[in-house]
Amino acid sequence: MEIGNPSRFGSRQLPSTVPTLSTVPTLSTVSVKFHNRVSSSLSLLRATPRVRTLRCSALSSASLADESEKFVEASKKGNLIPLSRSIFSDHLTPVLAYRCLVKEDDRDAPSFLFESVEPGSNDSNVGRYSVIGAQPSIEIVAKENMVTIMDHGEGCRTEEIVEDPMTVPRRIMEGWTPQLLDELPEAFCGGWVGYFSYDTVRYVEKKKLPFPSAPPDDRNLPDVHLGLYDDVIVFDHVDKKAHVIHWVQLDQYSSVDEAFNDGINRLETLLSRVHDIITLPQGWGN
């Protein structure tokens, strides 16, 4: 995984006609979970896309006022609050949503598409959930004891030498108190995603397996690469819904109202990106 410009990601140009989706009148949230699986890259062939236009019903001012009231109440008990929208996913697949979130020139930037597997009938496995994330707000990259922290929100990059790189994400999470408004599917809905290489055992067994005794590194890949994903899309293939989620960290704002308004704007921006549905030609993945 190559690391691009740490201060920003490429901007997406939306077509002149922006399609929309039907909004499910259900708002929901979920607790933060953390994942350390290796994210796989998805390669798509170049093709001339066709845009499909769907209809969307806007959230009423009354519903927005109710959501704001819930947000204020939640802020009294926690400082990490998710905002979400549920949309019908009849015309939106996980691959298309991934294609909407990750531009062609952003494919080397961190992103992920996870598929869940649950035991089914007759010893079959059925994947109920698909989870997509792109453009993490923070990246942590460790090579031996040198740790690089890229805060894309602040546009800054810092480096430090630590004995155990896992102390860095723990330090960032200190003081977080997630507070829910409603419920979301029992799936990964935000947090850390990345990988730990084979050599990370050397952080644990420092005396038996010190880094100087490691074989020559012919690939020069990071030993640890984590991304903090505040924006996540969870597909529920049973309910035929997609849950678009944005996590708001209150400590980054001067007031609760400012946090809510900015969170809504960021959520709507994320929602508009998956409204940009691209229909790929037959055989695009061959």
C-alpha positions in Angstrom: 0.0 0.0 0.0 1.5 3.3 -1.1 0.8 6.4 0.9 -0.1 9.4 -1.1 -0.2 13.1 -0.2 -0.8 13.0 3.6 -2.5 16.4 3.7 -5.4 15.7 1.3 -7.1 13.3 -1.0 -8.1 13.8 -4.6 -11.4 15.6 -5.0 -14.3 13.9 -6.9 -15.9 15.6 -9.8 -19.6 14.8 -9.8 -21.5 14.6 -13.1 -23.9 17.4 -14.1 -26.8 15.1 -13.4 -26.6 13.8 -9.8 -28.9 10.7 -9.2 -30.5 10.2 -5.9 -31.8 7.4 -3.8 -34.9 6.9 -1.6 -34.3 7.7 2.0 -35.6 5.2 4.5 -37.3 7.1 7.3 -35.1 5.4 9.9 -32.1 7.0 11.7 -29.7 4.6 13.4 -26.3 4.4 15.0 -23.9 1.9 16.4 -21.0 1.6 18.8 -17.4 1.9 17.6 -15.7 -1.3 16.8 -12.1 -1.8 15.8 -10.8 -4.0 13.0 -7.3 -5.1 12.1 -7.8 -7.2 9.0 -5.8 -6.5 5.9 -7.9 -4.4 3.4 -7.8 -5.6 -0.2 -7.5 -3.4 -3.2 -10.1 -3.4 -5.8 -9.1 -3.0 -9.5 -11.6 -1.7 -11.9 -11.1 -1.4 -15.7 -11.6 1.9 -17.4 -15.0 2.3 -18.9 -17.3 5.0 -20.0 -19.9 5.0 -17.2 -23.6 5.4 -17.5 -25.4 7.4 -14.8 -28.7 6.1 -13.4 -31.1 8.6 -11.9 -33.2 7.7 -8.9 -35.4 9.7 -6.6 -34.8 10.8 -3.1 -37.0 12.2 -0.3 -35.3 14.8 1.8 -35.3 14.6 5.6 -38.0 16.9 6.9 -37.2 19.9 9.1 -39.1 18.2 11.9 -37.0 15.0 11.7 -33.9 17.1 11.6 -35.0 19.0 14.7 -35.7 15.7 16.5 -32.3 14.4 15.5 -30.6 17.6 16.8 -32.4 17.2 20.1 -31.2 13.6 20.4 -27.7 14.7 19.5 -27.7 17.4 22.2 -28.8 14.8 24.8 -26.2 12.3 23.7 -23.5 15.0 24.0 -24.2 15.2 27.7 -23.0 11.6 28.1 -20.4 11.1 25.4 -18.1 12.9 23.0 -18.2 10.5 20.0 -21.6 10.4 18.3 -22.6 8.9 15.0 -25.0 10.4 12.5 -26.5 8.2 9.9 -29.0 7.8 7.0 -30.5 4.6 5.7 -31.2 4.3 2.0 -32.8 1.5 -0.1 -30.0 -0.3 -1.9 -31.9 -2.0 -4.7 -29.9 -0.1 -7.3 -26.7 0.3 -5.3 -24.2 -2.6 -4.9 -21.1 -2.6 -2.6 -18.8 -2.5 -5.7 -20.7 0.4 -7.2 -20.6 2.3 -3.9 -16.8 1.6 -3.6 -16.4 2.9 -7.1 -18.3 6.1 -6.1 -16.0 6.6 -3.1 -12.7 5.8 -4.6 -11.7 7.6 -7.8 -9.4 5.9 -10.3 -6.5 8.1 -9.3 -7.1 7.4 -5.6 -6.8 3.6 -5.8 -3.4 3.7 -4.0 -4.9 5.6 -1.1 -6.2 3.5 1.9 -9.7 2.1 1.5 -11.5 -1.2 2.2 -14.4 -3.4 1.2 -15.2 -6.1 3.8 -17.7 -9.0 3.4 -19.2 -10.7 6.4 -20.0 -14.4 6.5 -22.6 -16.0 8.7 -23.5 -19.6 9.1 -26.5 -20.5 6.9 -28.8 -23.5 6.4 -27.4 -26.8 5.0 -23.9 -25.9 6.1 -23.8 -22.9 3.7 -22.4 -19.5 4.5 -24.3 -16.4 3.6 -22.7 -12.9 3.7 -25.3 -10.5 5.1 -23.2 -7.4 5.5 -20.8 -5.6 3.2 -18.8 -2.7 4.7 -17.0 0.1 2.8 -14.7 2.8 3.9 -12.4 5.3 2.2 -10.3 8.4 3.0 -9.4 7.8 6.7 -9.2 10.9 8.9 -5.9 9.6 10.5 -3.2 7.2 9.3 -0.6 5.5 11.5 2.3 4.0 9.7 5.1 2.1 11.6 8.4 0.9 10.3 10.3 -0.8 13.1 10.2 1.8 15.9 9.6 4.8 13.7 5.9 5.8 13.7 4.5 8.4 11.3 1.1 9.9 12.1 -0.8 11.7 9.3 -3.8 13.7 10.4 -5.7 14.5 7.2 -8.2 16.6 9.1 -5.5 18.9 10.5 -3.3 18.6 7.4 -0.2 17.7 9.5 2.3 14.9 9.7 4.4 13.9 12.7 7.0 11.3 13.4 8.1 9.7 16.7 10.1 6.8 17.9 8.2 4.4 20.2 8.8 0.9 21.6 5.3 -0.3 20.8 3.4 1.4 17.9 0.1 0.1 19.3 0.4 2.7 22.1 -0.2 5.4 19.4 -3.8 4.5 18.5 -4.6 3.8 22.1 -3.3 7.2 23.0 -5.5 8.8 20.3 -8.5 6.9 21.6 -8.0 8.0 25.2 -11.0 9.9 26.4 -13.4 8.7 23.7 -16.9 8.0 25.0 -19.2 6.7 22.3 -22.8 7.5 22.7 -25.6 6.1 20.5 -28.8 7.6 19.2 -30.4 4.5 17.8 -29.3 1.1 16.5 -27.4 -0.1 13.4 -26.7 -3.6 12.2 -24.3 -5.8 14.2 -21.4 -5.1 11.9 -18.3 -3.0 11.8 -19.4 0.6 11.6 -16.3 2.7 12.1 -12.9 2.8 13.7 -9.4 1.5 12.9 -8.8 -0.6 9.7 -5.4 -1.8 8.5 -2.9 -4.5 8.8 -0.1 -5.9 11.0 2.7 -7.6 9.2 4.4 -10.8 10.2 7.2 -8.9 11.8 5.0 -7.2 14.4 5.7 -10.1 16.6 9.1 -8.4 17.2 7.3 -5.7 19.1 6.1 -8.4 21.6 9.2 -10.6 21.7 11.8 -7.8 21.8 14.6 -9.9 23.3 14.0 -13.1 21.3 13.2 -11.4 18.0 14.8 -8.0 17.8 14.5 -6.0 14.6 18.2 -6.0 13.9 18.1 -9.8 13.6 15.3 -9.7 11.0 16.1 -10.9 7.4 16.8 -8.2 4.8 13.6 -6.3 3.9 13.5 -6.4 0.1 10.0 -4.8 -0.1 10.3 -1.9 2.4 6.7 -2.2 3.4 5.4 -0.8 6.7 5.2 -3.2 9.6 1.9 -1.6 10.7 -0.5 0.6 8.7 -3.8 1.7 10.3 -6.4 4.1 9.2 -9.2 5.7 11.3 -12.4 5.7 9.3 -15.1 8.2 10.4 -17.1 7.6 7.3 -18.5 4.1 6.7 -21.2 2.5 4.5 -22.8 -0.7 5.7 -24.9 -2.8 3.3 -27.5 -5.1 4.9 -28.4 -7.5 2.1 -31.3 -9.0 4.0 -33.1 -5.8 4.7 -32.0 -4.3 1.3 -30.7 -1.2 3.0 -27.4 0.7 3.1 -26.5 2.6 6.2 -24.4 5.7 5.6 -22.6 6.7 8.8 -20.4 9.6 9.9 -18.9 9.8 13.3 -18.6 13.2 15.0 -15.9 13.9 17.6 -17.2 16.7 19.8 -13.7 17.6 21.1 -12.9 19.0 17.7 -15.7 21.7 17.9 -16.3 24.7 20.1 -20.0 23.9 20.6 -22.5 21.1 20.3 -24.5 23.0 17.7 -21.4 23.5 15.6 -20.5 19.8 15.8 -24.0 18.8 14.8 -24.3 21.2 11.9 -20.9 20.2 10.5 -21.6 16.5 11.1 -24.9 16.8 9.1 -23.0 18.6 6.3 -20.4 15.9 6.1 -23.0 13.2 6.2 -24.9 14.7 3.4 -21.7 15.1 1.4 -21.0 11.4 1.9 -24.5 10.5 0.9 -24.3 12.6 -2.3 -21.2 10.7 -3.3 -23.0 7.3 -3.3 -25.9 9.0 -5.1 -23.4 9.3 -8.0 -24.2 5.8 -9.2 -22.0 4.5 -12.1 -23.3 1.6 -14.1 -20.3 -0.3 -15.5 -20.6 -2.1 -18.9 -21.0 -5.8 -19.1 -17.7 -7.6 -18.7 -15.9 -4.7 -16.9 -14.3 -7.1 -14.4 -13.0 -9.6 -16.9 
